[in-house]
């Protein structure tokens, strides 16, 4: 059973990501995607740093985690830059919806390389998500 707190946090994140998409579209209408990325990630970094300082969390810099965190930053930066370029030239609904299906890629990698399981409903969901990309892109 899924914990209620995880659902509430996911719903909150969903709303914030929706707002992020709209604000990113507005920003890329007058700023280059690279400038938008620098400004948005700069403000995000400052906010997270402020959070860590305010709440006194002491980050644990385990060697293995640091490498993955840095790699994650590289991958998300390139992905976000591609997303911003897409927003600049395309329809927000189409670009955002296709991009938001990143979970299919993450799930398949998790199944293939991290030993995560794939249930029948998961497979049906991935199939429907893939079909959604086809319908949205046409």
C-alpha positions as CSV (number, residue, x, y, z in Angstrom):
1,X,0.0,0.0,0.0
2,X,1.3,3.5,-0.9
3,X,1.7,5.9,2.0
4,X,-0.7,8.9,2.0
5,X,2.2,11.3,2.5
6,X,4.0,10.1,-0.6
7,X,0.8,10.7,-2.6
8,X,0.4,14.2,-1.2
9,X,4.0,15.0,-1.9
10,X,3.7,13.6,-5.5
11,X,0.6,15.7,-6.1
12,X,2.3,18.8,-4.7
13,X,5.3,18.1,-7.0
14,X,3.0,17.6,-9.9
15,X,1.4,21.0,-9.4
16,X,4.9,22.7,-9.1
17,X,6.2,20.9,-12.2
18,X,3.1,22.2,-14.0
19,X,3.9,25.7,-13.0
20,X,7.6,25.2,-13.9
21,X,6.5,24.2,-17.4
22,X,4.4,27.3,-17.8
23,X,7.0,29.7,-16.4
24,X,9.7,28.0,-18.5
25,X,7.6,28.6,-21.6
26,X,7.1,32.2,-20.7
27,X,10.8,32.7,-20.0
28,X,11.9,31.1,-23.3
29,X,9.7,33.4,-25.3
30,X,12.1,36.3,-24.5
31,X,15.3,34.6,-23.2
32,X,17.5,32.0,-24.9
33,X,17.0,28.5,-23.5
34,X,20.6,28.6,-22.1
35,X,20.0,31.8,-20.2
36,X,16.7,30.4,-18.9
37,X,18.5,27.3,-17.7
38,X,21.2,29.3,-15.9
39,X,18.7,31.5,-14.2
40,X,16.3,28.7,-13.2
41,X,19.1,26.4,-11.9
42,X,20.8,29.3,-10.2
43,X,17.6,30.2,-8.3
44,X,17.0,26.5,-7.5
45,X,20.6,26.1,-6.2
46,X,20.2,29.1,-4.0
47,X,16.9,27.9,-2.6
48,X,18.2,24.4,-1.8
49,X,21.3,25.9,-0.2
50,X,19.1,28.2,1.9
51,X,17.0,25.2,2.9
52,X,20.1,23.2,4.0
53,X,21.5,26.1,6.0
54,X,18.1,27.0,7.6
55,X,17.3,23.4,8.7
56,X,20.8,22.5,9.7
57,X,21.0,19.4,7.6
58,X,24.6,18.2,7.2
59,X,25.0,16.6,3.8
60,X,26.5,13.1,3.7
61,X,29.0,13.1,0.8
62,X,29.4,9.4,0.4
63,X,31.8,8.8,-2.5
64,X,29.5,6.7,-4.6
65,X,26.6,9.1,-4.2
66,X,28.6,12.2,-5.2
67,X,29.5,10.7,-8.6
68,X,25.9,9.8,-9.3
69,X,24.7,13.2,-8.1
70,X,27.1,15.0,-10.5
71,X,26.1,12.7,-13.4
72,X,22.5,13.3,-12.6
73,X,23.2,17.1,-12.8
74,X,24.8,16.7,-16.2
75,X,22.0,14.6,-17.6
76,X,19.2,16.8,-16.2
77,X,20.9,19.9,-17.5
78,X,21.1,18.6,-21.0
79,X,17.6,17.3,-20.8
80,X,16.2,20.5,-19.5
81,X,18.1,22.5,-22.2
82,X,16.5,20.2,-24.8
83,X,13.1,20.7,-23.1
84,X,13.5,24.5,-23.1
85,X,14.4,24.6,-26.8
86,X,11.3,22.5,-27.4
87,X,9.2,24.9,-25.4
88,X,10.6,27.8,-27.3
89,X,9.5,26.4,-30.7
90,X,6.7,24.1,-29.9
91,X,3.4,23.6,-28.1
92,X,3.7,23.6,-24.3
93,X,1.1,20.8,-24.0
94,X,2.8,18.5,-26.5
95,X,6.4,19.2,-25.4
96,X,5.7,19.0,-21.7
97,X,3.5,15.8,-22.0
98,X,6.1,13.9,-24.0
99,X,8.9,15.1,-21.7
100,X,6.9,14.1,-18.6
101,X,6.9,10.5,-19.8
102,X,10.5,10.2,-18.7
103,X,9.3,7.8,-16.1
104,X,9.0,5.1,-18.8
105,X,12.7,5.4,-19.6
106,X,13.6,5.4,-15.9
107,X,11.4,2.4,-15.1
108,X,12.7,0.4,-18.0
109,X,16.3,1.1,-16.9
110,X,15.3,0.2,-13.3
111,X,13.9,-3.1,-14.5
112,X,16.8,-3.9,-16.9
113,X,19.7,-2.9,-14.6
114,X,18.6,-2.4,-11.0
115,X,16.6,-5.5,-10.5
116,X,13.3,-3.8,-10.1
117,X,10.1,-5.8,-11.0
118,X,7.6,-5.4,-13.8
119,X,4.1,-6.3,-13.1
120,X,1.2,-6.8,-15.5
121,X,-0.3,-3.4,-14.7
122,X,3.1,-1.8,-15.0
123,X,3.5,-3.2,-18.5
124,X,0.0,-2.1,-19.5
125,X,0.8,1.4,-18.1
126,X,4.1,1.6,-20.1
127,X,2.3,0.5,-23.2
128,X,-0.4,3.2,-22.8
129,X,2.1,5.8,-22.0
130,X,4.0,5.0,-25.2
131,X,0.8,5.1,-27.2
132,X,0.1,8.5,-25.6
133,X,3.3,9.8,-27.2
134,X,2.2,8.6,-30.6
135,X,-1.2,10.3,-30.2
136,X,0.2,13.5,-28.8
137,X,2.9,13.8,-31.5
138,X,0.5,13.4,-34.4
